[in-house]
Amino acid sequence: MKVVRLILLVLHFGILFLLLCTLLNAYVPPKVFPWFNLLSLGFPVLIISYFLLIFFWIFSWKKRAFVFLFCSLAFINPIKRWINYSPESKETPDLKVISFNTKGAEFGQKNIEDYINSKNADVVLLQEDGDKDYKFGELKKSNLERMYIVSLFTKHKIVGHKILILGNYDDLNAYADQNDIEIKGKTYRFINLYLQPFKFEKKMVKLDGNSDEDKQKIKNVVKRLIPTFKMHQEQVAMIRKAIDASPYPVFVTGDFNSVPNSYEYYHLSEGLKDAFVESGRGSGTSFHDYKFPLRIDYIFTSPSIKPISYQVDRSVHLSDHFPVISTFYLQK
């Protein structure tokens, strides 16, 4: 039994080391060392394993359990970015925002229209919209430029628009734009983004039990992840420049194709509020196609904007993503 406990102790320290490495994504860019970003994908598995081992030490009456519990304080915020239980706010919101990757309306354009129209949102931001001619009642599309992948609809007045990243359907498949919207006499900047996708299919990531084939699949996945992380670094820099240069309070929304605690998350959320962390309840998982907890859809806001509620709507299956709905109080 002592040998087993020694092995588990070494394993526990190893998991703690890997979890600490995910925190370095706030400082180390993928072009310098991409492996920290790769670790962020496994954060849910690592943190669950970490706490299971803590329970083992508690039931074994080992004082080391308290050491590992103390170390776990470093991961309170990283955990909240995946799963959170904020108290319900009593304040009345005055803005409702929906962000939704529609996967080109493969599940039916009419179904998406009916769903959005039922939610009575003030601003709707779509990704992978397929350049569909959506009819969202009184919501009007920002049609100053045709983006094809990202689009914005609102019942308020759009006073400015700019393309930040325009994909070329070849090696660059990222898109981002900004829309300045006048709401109750004040202008807000909405940045809608779709970072470079990994272009995985289920068969590419599903392990079949054949050791040689599975090893090759893992190698192929890593070969695809690392270059994409490096592309994300460049795309994040462009979007970050737009955030920092904004003369207005900002909303940063969209499909980041990146998980919490990644380089992309840390640098895009810097100085902003994560609406899920501020007001979300339950799991933030928004991509459901791989049956693995992947939160890659976000809504960030300037500090002057107060999130009131945040919901990942799992009641509908209109895409491989769930819609993200959040309400806000626009502080005067």
C-alpha positions as CSV (number, residue, x, y, z in Angstrom):
1,M,0.0,0.0,0.0
2,K,2.9,2.3,0.7
3,V,4.1,1.9,-2.9
4,V,0.7,2.7,-4.2
5,R,0.5,5.9,-2.1
6,L,4.0,6.9,-3.2
7,I,3.0,6.5,-6.9
8,L,-0.2,8.5,-6.2
9,L,1.7,11.2,-4.4
10,V,4.1,11.6,-7.4
11,L,1.1,11.6,-9.7
12,H,-0.6,14.3,-7.6
13,F,2.5,16.5,-7.7
14,G,2.7,16.0,-11.5
15,I,-0.9,17.1,-12.0
16,L,-0.3,20.1,-9.8
17,F,2.7,21.0,-11.9
18,L,0.7,20.7,-15.1
19,L,-2.1,22.8,-13.7
20,L,0.3,25.5,-12.7
21,C,1.7,25.5,-16.2
22,T,-1.7,26.4,-17.6
23,L,-1.5,29.7,-15.6
24,L,1.6,30.6,-17.6
25,N,-0.6,31.1,-20.7
26,A,-1.1,34.6,-19.3
27,Y,2.6,35.3,-19.9
28,V,4.0,32.9,-22.5
29,P,2.7,33.3,-26.1
30,P,2.2,30.2,-28.3
31,K,5.0,31.3,-30.7
32,V,7.4,31.0,-27.8
33,F,6.1,27.8,-26.2
34,P,2.7,26.4,-27.5
35,W,2.6,23.5,-25.1
36,F,1.2,25.5,-22.2
37,N,-1.8,26.4,-24.5
38,L,-2.2,22.7,-25.3
39,L,-2.5,21.9,-21.6
40,S,-5.4,24.3,-21.3
41,L,-7.5,21.9,-23.3
42,G,-7.1,19.3,-20.7
43,F,-7.8,21.5,-17.7
44,P,-11.2,19.9,-16.8
45,V,-9.6,16.4,-16.7
46,L,-6.6,17.7,-14.8
47,I,-8.6,19.5,-12.1
48,I,-11.0,16.7,-11.6
49,S,-8.1,14.2,-11.2
50,Y,-6.5,16.7,-8.8
51,F,-9.5,16.8,-6.5
52,L,-10.2,13.1,-6.6
53,L,-6.7,12.6,-5.3
54,I,-7.3,15.1,-2.5
55,F,-10.4,13.1,-1.5
56,F,-8.2,10.0,-1.5
57,W,-5.7,11.6,0.9
58,I,-8.6,12.8,3.1
59,F,-10.1,9.3,3.4
60,S,-6.6,8.0,4.0
61,W,-6.2,10.5,6.9
62,K,-3.1,12.0,5.4
63,K,-2.1,15.6,6.3
64,R,-0.8,16.1,2.8
65,A,-4.5,16.6,1.8
66,F,-4.4,20.0,3.4
67,V,-1.3,21.0,1.5
68,F,-3.0,20.1,-1.8
69,L,-6.2,21.9,-0.7
70,F,-4.2,25.0,0.0
71,C,-2.5,24.8,-3.4
72,S,-5.9,24.5,-5.0
73,L,-6.7,28.1,-4.1
74,A,-4.6,29.1,-7.1
75,F,-7.2,27.5,-9.3
76,I,-10.4,29.1,-8.0
77,N,-10.7,31.6,-10.9
78,P,-9.6,29.1,-13.5
79,I,-12.3,26.7,-12.3
80,K,-14.9,29.5,-12.3
81,R,-14.2,30.1,-16.0
82,W,-15.5,26.5,-16.7
83,I,-18.2,26.1,-14.0
84,N,-19.6,28.8,-11.9
85,Y,-22.5,29.5,-9.4
86,S,-23.1,33.3,-9.2
87,P,-25.9,34.5,-7.0
88,E,-29.0,35.6,-8.8
89,S,-29.0,39.4,-9.4
90,K,-32.0,41.4,-8.3
91,E,-31.2,44.3,-10.7
92,T,-33.3,44.9,-13.8
93,P,-31.3,44.6,-17.0
94,D,-31.7,47.0,-19.9
95,L,-29.8,45.1,-22.6
96,K,-30.1,41.6,-23.9
97,V,-27.3,40.1,-26.1
98,I,-27.2,36.7,-27.9
99,S,-24.0,35.2,-29.4
100,F,-24.5,32.1,-31.5
101,N,-22.4,30.1,-33.9
102,T,-25.1,28.8,-36.3
103,K,-22.9,26.4,-38.3
104,G,-24.2,27.9,-41.6
105,A,-27.8,27.1,-40.6
106,E,-27.3,23.4,-41.4
107,F,-30.1,22.7,-38.9
108,G,-32.5,24.9,-40.7
109,Q,-32.6,28.7,-41.2
110,K,-36.3,28.9,-40.2
111,N,-35.6,27.2,-36.9
112,I,-32.9,29.7,-36.1
113,E,-35.1,32.6,-37.1
114,D,-38.0,31.3,-34.9
115,Y,-35.6,30.8,-32.0
116,I,-34.0,34.3,-32.2
117,N,-37.3,36.0,-32.6
118,S,-38.7,34.3,-29.5
119,K,-35.9,35.7,-27.3
120,N,-36.5,39.4,-27.9
121,A,-32.8,40.4,-27.8
122,D,-31.5,43.9,-28.4
123,V,-28.3,42.7,-30.2
124,V,-27.6,39.3,-31.9
125,L,-24.2,38.4,-33.0
126,L,-23.7,35.3,-35.2
127,Q,-20.7,33.4,-36.3
128,E,-20.5,30.9,-39.2
129,D,-23.7,32.6,-40.4
130,G,-23.3,31.4,-44.0
131,D,-24.3,34.8,-45.3
132,K,-28.0,33.8,-44.9
133,D,-30.7,36.3,-45.3
134,Y,-32.1,36.0,-41.8
135,K,-35.4,37.6,-40.9
136,F,-35.3,38.7,-37.2
137,G,-38.3,40.9,-36.9
138,E,-37.3,44.4,-35.9
139,L,-33.6,43.5,-35.7
140,K,-31.7,45.0,-38.6
141,K,-28.5,43.6,-40.0
142,S,-25.3,45.7,-40.1
143,N,-24.9,45.6,-43.9
144,L,-22.3,48.2,-44.4
145,E,-19.8,45.5,-45.3
146,R,-20.5,41.8,-46.2
147,M,-18.5,39.5,-43.9
148,Y,-20.1,36.2,-44.7
149,I,-18.9,34.5,-41.4
150,V,-19.7,37.0,-38.7
151,S,-22.8,39.3,-38.6
152,L,-24.6,41.6,-36.2
153,F,-28.3,42.4,-35.9
154,T,-29.8,45.0,-33.6
155,K,-32.9,47.1,-33.0
156,H,-30.6,50.1,-32.2
157,K,-28.9,52.6,-34.5
158,I,-25.5,51.5,-35.9
159,V,-23.2,54.5,-36.2
160,G,-20.0,52.9,-37.3
161,H,-18.5,49.7,-38.7
162,K,-15.1,48.3,-39.5
163,I,-13.6,45.0,-40.6
164,L,-10.8,43.8,-38.3
165,I,-9.9,40.4,-39.8
166,L,-11.1,39.2,-43.2
167,G,-10.5,35.6,-44.0
168,N,-9.5,34.5,-47.5
169,Y,-11.0,31.0,-47.5
170,D,-7.5,29.5,-48.0
171,D,-5.1,29.5,-45.1
172,L,-6.8,32.3,-43.1
173,N,-10.3,31.4,-41.9
174,A,-10.6,33.9,-39.1
175,Y,-13.0,36.8,-39.2
176,A,-13.8,39.8,-36.9
177,D,-15.5,43.1,-37.2
178,Q,-16.7,45.9,-35.0
179,N,-20.0,47.8,-34.9
180,D,-20.6,51.0,-33.0
181,I,-24.1,51.1,-31.7
182,E,-26.0,54.0,-30.1
183,I,-28.1,52.8,-27.2
184,K,-30.0,55.3,-25.1
185,G,-27.9,58.1,-26.2
186,K,-24.5,56.4,-25.6
187,T,-22.3,54.6,-28.0
188,Y,-21.0,51.0,-27.4
189,R,-18.6,49.1,-29.5
190,F,-19.5,45.4,-30.3
191,I,-16.6,43.3,-31.5
192,N,-17.7,40.0,-33.1
193,L,-15.0,37.5,-33.8
194,Y,-14.4,34.0,-35.1
195,L,-10.8,32.9,-34.5
196,Q,-9.0,30.4,-36.8
197,P,-10.8,27.1,-36.5
198,F,-9.0,23.8,-36.0
199,K,-11.1,22.1,-38.7
200,F,-11.5,18.8,-36.8
201,E,-13.9,16.1,-37.7
202,K,-15.1,13.5,-35.3
203,K,-13.3,10.7,-37.0
204,M,-10.0,12.7,-36.7
205,V,-10.2,12.8,-32.8
206,K,-12.0,9.6,-32.0
207,L,-9.7,6.9,-30.7
208,D,-10.6,3.3,-31.9
209,G,-8.4,1.2,-29.5
210,N,-5.8,0.4,-32.2
211,S,-2.6,1.7,-30.6
212,D,-0.8,2.5,-33.8
213,E,-3.7,4.3,-35.4
214,D,-4.5,6.1,-32.2
215,K,-0.9,7.3,-31.8
216,Q,-1.0,8.6,-35.4
217,K,-4.3,10.4,-34.7
218,I,-2.9,12.1,-31.6
219,K,0.2,13.2,-33.6
220,N,-2.0,14.6,-36.4
221,V,-4.2,16.5,-33.8
222,V,-1.1,18.1,-32.2
223,K,0.3,19.0,-35.7
224,R,-3.0,20.8,-36.4
225,L,-3.3,22.5,-32.9
226,I,0.2,24.0,-32.6
227,P,0.1,26.1,-35.9
228,T,-3.4,27.2,-35.1
229,F,-2.4,28.4,-31.7
230,K,0.3,30.5,-33.3
231,M,-2.2,32.0,-35.8
232,H,-4.4,32.8,-32.9
233,Q,-1.6,34.8,-31.3
234,E,-1.5,37.1,-34.3
235,Q,-5.3,37.4,-34.5
236,V,-5.6,38.2,-30.8
237,A,-3.1,41.0,-31.2
238,M,-5.2,42.6,-33.9
239,I,-8.4,42.3,-31.9
240,R,-6.6,43.5,-28.7
241,K,-5.5,46.6,-30.6
242,A,-9.1,47.4,-31.5
243,I,-10.2,46.9,-27.9
244,D,-7.5,49.1,-26.5
245,A,-8.2,51.8,-29.1
246,S,-11.9,52.0,-28.5
247,P,-13.2,55.3,-27.3
248,Y,-16.4,53.5,-26.2
249,P,-17.3,50.8,-23.7
250,V,-16.9,47.4,-25.5
251,F,-18.5,44.1,-25.9
252,V,-16.2,41.3,-27.2
253,T,-18.2,38.3,-28.3
254,G,-18.0,35.3,-30.5
255,D,-16.5,31.9,-31.1
256,F,-12.9,32.1,-29.9
257,N,-12.1,28.5,-30.8
258,S,-10.2,28.6,-27.5
259,V,-10.9,27.3,-24.1
260,P,-10.7,29.2,-20.7
261,N,-7.2,29.5,-19.3
262,S,-5.7,29.6,-22.7
263,Y,-3.5,32.3,-24.1
264,E,-6.4,33.6,-26.2
265,Y,-8.7,33.8,-23.1
266,Y,-6.2,35.6,-20.9
267,H,-5.2,38.2,-23.5
268,L,-8.7,38.9,-24.9
269,S,-10.3,39.2,-21.5
270,E,-7.6,41.4,-20.0
271,G,-9.2,44.5,-18.4
272,L,-12.7,43.2,-19.3
273,K,-15.4,41.3,-17.5
274,D,-16.3,37.7,-18.4
275,A,-20.1,37.7,-18.3
276,F,-20.1,34.0,-17.3
277,V,-17.7,34.5,-14.4
278,E,-19.7,37.6,-13.3
279,S,-23.2,36.2,-13.6
280,G,-23.2,32.6,-14.9
281,R,-24.6,29.5,-13.1
282,G,-23.6,26.0,-13.9
283,S,-21.4,24.8,-16.7
284,G,-20.1,27.3,-19.4
285,T,-19.7,24.5,-22.0
286,S,-21.0,25.8,-25.3
287,F,-19.6,23.4,-27.9
288,H,-21.3,20.0,-27.6
289,D,-20.3,18.0,-30.6
290,Y,-17.4,16.1,-29.1
291,K,-19.1,15.1,-25.7
292,F,-16.2,16.8,-23.9
293,P,-16.5,20.0,-21.8
294,L,-15.5,22.8,-24.3
295,R,-16.3,26.4,-23.6
296,I,-15.3,28.3,-26.7
297,D,-18.1,31.0,-26.9
298,Y,-17.8,34.1,-24.8
299,I,-19.1,37.5,-24.0
300,F,-16.7,40.0,-22.4
301,T,-17.5,43.6,-21.5
302,S,-15.9,46.8,-20.3
303,P,-15.9,47.3,-16.5
304,S,-18.6,50.0,-16.8
305,I,-21.1,47.4,-18.1
306,K,-22.6,45.1,-15.5
307,P,-23.6,41.6,-16.4
308,I,-26.9,40.6,-14.8
309,S,-27.4,37.0,-16.2
310,Y,-25.7,34.5,-18.4
311,Q,-27.2,31.4,-19.9
312,V,-25.9,28.7,-22.2
313,D,-29.2,27.6,-23.7
314,R,-29.0,23.8,-23.9
315,S,-32.7,23.5,-24.6
316,V,-32.1,23.8,-28.4
317,H,-29.9,21.9,-30.8
318,L,-29.7,24.2,-33.8
319,S,-26.0,23.9,-34.3
320,D,-22.9,22.1,-32.8
321,H,-22.8,25.2,-30.5
322,F,-25.4,26.2,-27.9
323,P,-26.6,29.8,-28.0
324,V,-25.2,32.1,-25.4
325,I,-27.6,34.7,-23.9
326,S,-26.6,37.4,-21.5
327,T,-28.3,40.4,-20.0
328,F,-26.7,43.6,-18.8
329,Y,-27.2,46.8,-16.9
330,L,-25.7,49.7,-18.7
331,Q,-24.4,51.9,-15.9
332,K,-25.0,55.6,-16.5
